[in-house]
Amino acid sequence: MARVLREQRPLYIIAPSLWQCREAALAHGLDPETLENTRSITSAYQLRGTRPGTPFITHRRENWVRSMPGIYELDQAIDLLTRTGRLRVAGDDDIAAARGEQLEARA
């Protein structure tokens, strides 16, 4: 019987600008120069096609200026996709995988 390996979901780094995506990565202990299997998301449109259970990180989301064009929509899309299970807050294993590390299974 052939074993089918699950494709790993990319880690979404979500922020209103690429600079803020970089700051979010740094805030979570990630080096933006060496990330593996990540995707920077700066608009609600880029979240189309998100598969269930995709991990994400943000930083200082409460400080995003929602009056700026597109940011309110991005914030609302994150809330909706989280409630429907398409997005989930990244755990330690997701962040370690983005670094290229493997966490050992806990006993």
C-alpha positions as CSV (number, residue, x, y, z in Angstrom):
1,M,0.0,0.0,0.0
2,A,1.4,3.4,-1.0
3,R,1.7,6.0,1.7
4,V,0.4,9.4,0.7
5,L,2.2,12.3,2.4
6,R,0.1,15.3,3.3
7,E,1.2,18.5,1.7
8,Q,2.3,21.0,4.2
9,R,0.3,24.2,4.4
10,P,2.2,27.4,3.9
11,L,2.5,29.8,6.9
12,Y,0.6,33.0,6.0
13,I,2.2,36.3,7.3
14,I,-0.7,38.8,7.2
15,A,-0.2,42.5,7.5
16,P,-1.3,45.7,5.5
17,S,2.2,46.1,3.9
18,L,5.2,44.0,3.1
19,W,7.2,46.0,5.6
20,Q,4.7,45.1,8.3
21,C,4.8,41.4,7.2
22,R,8.6,41.6,7.8
23,E,8.0,43.1,11.2
24,A,5.5,40.3,12.0
25,A,8.0,37.6,11.0
26,L,10.7,39.2,13.2
27,A,8.2,39.5,16.2
28,H,7.6,35.8,16.0
29,G,11.3,34.9,15.9
30,L,11.5,34.3,12.2
31,D,14.3,35.5,9.9
32,P,12.6,36.9,6.7
33,E,15.8,36.1,4.7
34,T,15.6,32.3,5.4
35,L,11.9,31.5,5.6
36,E,10.6,28.3,4.1
37,N,7.1,27.7,2.9
38,T,5.6,31.1,3.8
39,R,3.4,33.6,2.0
40,S,3.1,37.3,2.7
41,I,-0.5,38.5,2.5
42,T,-1.3,42.2,2.2
43,S,-4.9,42.3,0.9
44,A,-8.1,40.4,1.4
45,Y,-8.0,39.4,-2.3
46,Q,-4.8,37.4,-1.7
47,L,-6.7,35.2,0.8
48,R,-8.9,33.7,-1.9
49,G,-8.5,29.9,-2.2
50,T,-7.3,29.5,1.4
51,R,-7.6,25.8,2.3
52,P,-8.9,24.8,5.7
53,G,-6.5,24.8,8.6
54,T,-3.9,27.2,7.0
55,P,-1.8,28.7,9.8
56,F,-1.2,32.5,10.0
57,I,0.6,35.1,12.1
58,T,0.1,38.8,12.4
59,H,1.6,41.5,14.6
60,R,0.0,44.5,16.2
61,R,-3.3,43.9,14.4
62,E,-5.1,46.2,16.8
63,N,-3.0,49.1,15.5
64,W,-3.8,48.7,11.9
65,V,-5.4,51.9,10.6
66,R,-8.8,50.6,9.4
67,S,-9.7,53.8,7.6
68,M,-6.9,53.2,5.0
69,P,-8.1,51.5,1.8
70,G,-8.2,47.8,1.9
71,I,-7.2,47.3,5.6
72,Y,-10.8,47.0,6.9
73,E,-11.5,44.3,4.3
74,L,-8.3,42.5,5.2
75,D,-9.2,42.5,8.9
76,Q,-12.8,41.3,8.2
77,A,-11.5,38.5,5.9
78,I,-9.1,37.3,8.6
79,D,-12.0,37.2,11.1
80,L,-14.4,35.4,8.7
81,L,-11.8,32.8,7.6
82,T,-10.8,32.1,11.2
83,R,-14.4,31.6,12.2
84,T,-15.0,29.2,9.3
85,G,-11.8,27.2,10.0
86,R,-9.9,28.1,6.9
87,L,-7.3,30.1,8.9
88,R,-6.0,29.2,12.3
89,V,-3.4,30.9,14.6
90,A,0.0,29.4,14.0
91,G,1.4,27.2,16.7
92,D,5.0,26.6,17.7
93,D,5.3,23.7,15.2
94,D,4.1,25.9,12.3
95,I,6.7,28.6,13.2
96,A,9.4,26.0,13.6
97,A,8.6,24.5,10.2
98,A,8.9,28.0,8.6
99,R,12.4,28.2,10.1
100,G,13.1,24.8,8.5
101,E,13.2,23.0,11.8
102,Q,11.4,19.9,13.0
103,L,9.9,19.8,16.5
104,E,10.3,16.4,18.2
105,A,7.1,14.6,19.0
106,R,6.1,15.1,22.7
107,A,5.7,11.9,24.7
